[in-house]
Amino acid sequence: MADHLDAYSRVVSSVAAELLPKVASVRAGRGSGSAVVFTADGFLLTNAHVVGSSRAGTLAFADGTSGDFVVVGRDPLSDLAVIRAQTATPAPAVLGDSDELVVGQLVVAVGTPLGLAGSVTAGVVSGLGRSLPARSGSNVRLIEDVIQTDAALNPGNSGGALADSQARVVGINTAVAGVGVGLAVPMNSTTRSIIAALIRDGRVRRAFLGLVTSPAPLPEQLRRRTGQDGALRVVEVVPGSPADRAGLRAGDLVLSAGRTPVGDAQSLQRLMFADAIGRPLPITVYRNGALVDVIAEPVELTGSGV
């Protein structure tokens, strides 16, 4: 058992040594949290809710260096923001691919909550492919495809790194959902396109459908009929949303959207960018033993939840 623990400890400590210098504590207005250096010219990733509506703020690294930053762009739906340091930054962290994660895999959460030199916790991936409804007043923000982990997080970890055993950043810690449950925005092809849009345009024009979903396997007869293994079960329909107006209901199994098979939250999210706004989106669901076709018309997501 000691050998096993030693190996585990070696992995966690090596990830911590690699990433702690590259994670800054940030303060913007009343918000604070962490941010991760991801380019050599001073761009950092953090949470949209950490920077809020601020245009600038201050940051500090573990080695004691500090300075100002400007907010380059923010995307409330993914809870991601890009900031740029106005001072020299450490070498960037390596971004990984959350699509390669498996449930049970070791992950390490690294943050620098204000007042602490650096916070490192470890755990496993508890769940994948979930959607997180985040409410702010009457607005609802849906964070798609979050990573669930039992690595202990606190609010100061928001915007910090969730890393694999090779110190590759596979997620950005976003929220504390409850005792023993931490959530992170995944680092995948969708996230990378969001980051690129934030750097280029300062924002992401997104289509809003209003579904909270969870991946679900298909019954055998439906697999044979459709040729696909999984779908998205509707957990919640946001009242008054395009999905609600189209007649989608909790319990529906979403098989396809835009005539493209839907097997995970990311495959639906890939459709929810600018060119989907205001256009009819055919959706096929399985409900009460029958296939049902509906047409939804996504609207532009505006002012949700920062």
C-alpha positions in Angstrom: 0.0 0.0 0.0 2.9 2.4 0.8 4.3 2.0 -2.7 0.9 2.8 -4.2 0.6 5.9 -2.0 4.1 7.0 -2.9 3.4 6.7 -6.6 0.2 8.6 -6.1 2.0 11.3 -4.1 4.7 11.6 -6.7 2.2 12.2 -9.4 0.3 14.9 -7.5 3.4 16.7 -6.3 4.9 16.7 -9.8 1.7 18.2 -11.3 1.7 20.8 -8.5 5.3 21.7 -9.1 4.6 22.1 -12.8 1.4 24.1 -12.6 1.5 26.2 -9.4 3.9 28.8 -11.0 1.6 29.2 -14.0 -1.6 29.8 -12.0 -2.3 33.4 -10.8 -4.7 34.7 -8.2 -6.8 37.4 -9.8 -9.1 40.2 -8.5 -11.5 42.1 -10.6 -14.0 44.4 -9.0 -15.7 42.4 -6.3 -14.8 39.1 -7.9 -11.7 37.0 -7.2 -10.4 33.6 -8.2 -7.6 32.0 -10.2 -6.4 32.1 -13.8 -4.1 29.9 -15.9 -1.4 31.2 -18.3 -2.0 29.4 -21.6 0.1 31.4 -24.2 3.7 32.7 -24.2 2.5 36.3 -24.7 0.5 36.7 -21.5 -3.0 35.4 -22.2 -4.7 33.7 -19.2 -7.9 31.6 -18.9 -10.3 32.1 -16.1 -14.0 32.0 -15.4 -16.5 34.6 -16.7 -18.0 34.9 -13.2 -14.6 35.7 -11.7 -14.1 38.8 -13.8 -17.8 39.7 -14.0 -18.4 42.9 -15.9 -15.0 44.3 -15.0 -12.7 45.4 -17.8 -9.4 45.1 -15.8 -8.0 43.9 -12.6 -4.9 42.7 -10.7 -3.1 39.4 -10.6 -0.3 37.8 -8.5 1.8 34.7 -9.1 3.1 32.2 -6.6 6.7 33.7 -6.9 5.4 37.0 -5.6 5.3 38.9 -8.9 2.1 40.9 -9.5 0.6 43.4 -12.0 -2.4 44.4 -13.9 -4.5 42.7 -16.5 -7.2 43.6 -19.0 -10.2 41.5 -19.9 -10.0 40.4 -23.5 -13.3 38.7 -23.7 -15.9 36.6 -21.7 -18.5 34.0 -22.5 -21.1 33.5 -19.8 -22.5 30.2 -21.3 -19.2 28.4 -21.0 -18.2 30.5 -17.9 -14.9 31.2 -19.6 -13.0 34.4 -19.9 -9.6 35.4 -21.4 -7.5 38.1 -19.7 -4.1 39.5 -20.7 -1.4 40.3 -18.2 0.2 43.7 -18.6 3.4 42.3 -17.1 5.7 39.3 -17.8 4.2 35.9 -17.2 5.7 32.4 -16.6 5.8 29.9 -19.4 2.3 28.7 -20.4 0.6 25.5 -19.1 0.0 22.8 -21.7 -3.7 22.4 -22.7 -4.9 18.9 -22.8 -8.0 17.2 -24.3 -10.9 16.4 -21.9 -12.5 14.1 -24.6 -9.8 11.6 -23.5 -10.8 11.6 -19.9 -12.5 8.5 -18.3 -14.5 8.2 -15.1 -12.2 7.2 -12.3 -9.1 8.9 -13.7 -6.9 10.9 -11.4 -7.1 14.7 -11.7 -5.4 17.5 -9.7 -7.0 20.9 -9.1 -4.6 23.8 -8.8 -5.6 27.3 -7.8 -4.3 30.3 -5.9 -7.1 31.6 -3.8 -6.3 35.1 -2.4 -4.4 34.9 0.8 -3.1 31.5 0.1 0.2 30.8 -1.6 -1.3 28.0 -3.7 -4.0 25.4 -3.3 -3.6 21.8 -4.6 -6.2 19.0 -4.2 -6.5 15.7 -6.0 -9.3 13.3 -6.7 -10.9 11.4 -9.6 -13.2 12.2 -12.5 -16.6 11.4 -11.0 -18.8 12.1 -14.1 -18.6 13.4 -17.7 -21.0 15.0 -20.1 -23.2 16.8 -17.7 -24.9 20.1 -18.1 -24.9 22.6 -15.3 -27.8 25.1 -15.0 -26.4 28.2 -13.3 -29.0 30.8 -12.2 -28.5 34.5 -11.6 -31.7 36.3 -10.7 -34.2 35.4 -13.4 -31.5 34.5 -16.0 -30.4 30.9 -16.5 -27.0 30.0 -17.8 -26.3 26.5 -19.0 -22.7 25.3 -18.9 -22.5 22.3 -21.2 -20.4 19.2 -20.9 -18.9 19.9 -17.5 -16.4 17.6 -15.8 -17.5 16.4 -12.3 -14.7 15.6 -9.8 -14.4 14.9 -6.1 -11.2 16.9 -5.9 -12.0 19.5 -3.1 -12.6 22.9 -4.5 -13.3 26.2 -2.8 -14.6 29.5 -4.4 -11.0 30.8 -4.7 -10.2 27.9 -7.0 -12.6 29.2 -9.7 -10.7 29.8 -12.8 -7.9 27.5 -11.7 -6.6 24.4 -13.5 -7.9 20.9 -13.4 -5.0 18.8 -14.7 -4.3 15.2 -15.6 -1.4 13.2 -14.3 0.9 14.7 -17.0 0.1 18.2 -15.8 -2.0 18.9 -19.0 -4.9 21.3 -18.3 -8.1 19.3 -19.1 -10.5 21.7 -17.4 -11.0 25.1 -15.8 -12.5 24.8 -12.3 -15.8 26.6 -12.3 -18.0 25.9 -9.3 -18.5 24.1 -6.1 -21.8 22.2 -6.5 -21.9 20.7 -3.0 -20.0 18.6 -0.5 -17.6 16.4 -2.4 -18.6 17.7 -5.8 -16.5 20.0 -7.9 -17.2 21.0 -11.5 -14.9 22.1 -14.3 -15.3 23.5 -17.8 -13.8 20.9 -20.2 -10.9 21.6 -22.4 -11.9 20.3 -25.8 -12.4 21.3 -29.4 -15.5 23.3 -28.6 -13.7 25.1 -25.8 -10.8 25.9 -28.0 -13.1 27.5 -30.6 -14.6 29.6 -27.8 -11.2 30.7 -26.6 -10.2 31.6 -30.2 -13.4 33.7 -30.6 -12.7 35.5 -27.3 -9.2 36.4 -28.3 -10.4 37.5 -31.8 -13.7 39.2 -31.1 -13.9 39.6 -27.3 -17.2 37.6 -27.2 -18.9 34.5 -28.6 -22.2 34.9 -30.3 -24.1 31.9 -29.2 -27.5 30.3 -29.9 -29.7 29.5 -27.0 -32.0 26.5 -27.0 -32.8 26.1 -23.3 -32.2 22.4 -22.6 -30.5 20.8 -19.6 -29.4 17.3 -20.8 -27.6 14.2 -19.6 -26.1 11.5 -21.9 -28.2 8.3 -22.0 -27.8 4.9 -23.7 -30.5 3.9 -26.3 -32.8 0.9 -25.8 -31.6 -2.0 -28.0 -34.5 -1.8 -30.5 -33.8 2.0 -31.0 -30.1 1.3 -31.5 -31.0 -1.1 -34.3 -33.4 1.4 -35.8 -31.2 4.5 -35.7 -27.7 3.0 -35.8 -26.6 5.1 -32.8 -25.7 4.0 -29.3 -26.5 7.1 -27.2 -28.6 10.2 -27.1 -29.3 13.1 -24.7 -32.0 12.8 -22.1 -33.8 16.1 -21.4 -33.5 16.7 -17.7 -35.0 20.2 -17.7 -36.5 22.6 -20.2 -36.0 26.3 -19.4 -39.5 27.9 -19.3 -40.2 30.2 -22.2 -37.1 29.1 -24.1 -37.0 28.0 -27.8 -37.0 24.4 -26.6 -40.1 25.0 -24.5 -41.9 26.7 -27.4 -41.0 23.8 -29.7 -42.7 21.4 -27.3 -39.7 19.6 -25.9 -40.3 18.0 -22.5 -38.3 16.6 -19.6 -37.7 12.9 -20.2 -37.4 13.2 -24.0 -34.5 11.4 -25.6 -32.9 13.8 -28.2 -31.6 11.6 -31.1 -30.7 14.3 -33.6 -30.5 18.0 -34.1 -30.1 19.7 -37.4 -30.4 16.2 -38.9 -27.1 15.3 -37.2 -27.0 12.5 -34.6 -26.6 13.8 -31.1 -24.7 11.5 -28.7 -23.3 13.8 -26.1 -23.7 17.4 -24.8 -20.8 18.6 -27.0 -22.4 17.4 -30.2 -25.4 19.6 -29.4 -23.3 22.5 -28.2 -21.3 22.5 -31.5 -24.5 23.5 -33.3 -25.2 26.4 -30.9 -22.9 29.1 -32.4 -23.7 32.2 -34.4 -25.0 30.6 -37.6 -27.8 28.8 -35.7 -29.4 32.0 -34.4 -32.9 32.6 -35.7 -32.8 29.5 -38.0 -35.2 26.6 -37.8 -33.5 23.6 -36.2 -35.2 20.3 -36.7 -34.9 18.0 -33.6 -35.9 14.4 -33.4 -36.7 12.9 -30.0 -37.9 9.6 -28.7 -41.0 10.0 -26.5 -43.3 7.3 -25.1 -42.2 4.7 -27.6 -42.5 7.0 -30.7 -40.2 9.2 -32.7 -41.3 12.8 -32.5 -40.0 15.6 -34.8 -40.1 19.2 -33.7 -38.7 22.5 -35.0 -37.0 24.8 -32.6 -35.6 28.3 -33.5 -32.6 29.1 -31.3 -32.3 32.7 -30.2 -29.2 34.7 -29.5 -28.0 34.3 -25.9 -27.9 37.7 -24.3 -27.0 39.0 -20.9 -27.2 35.6 -19.2 -25.9 35.3 -15.8 -22.6 37.2 -15.4 
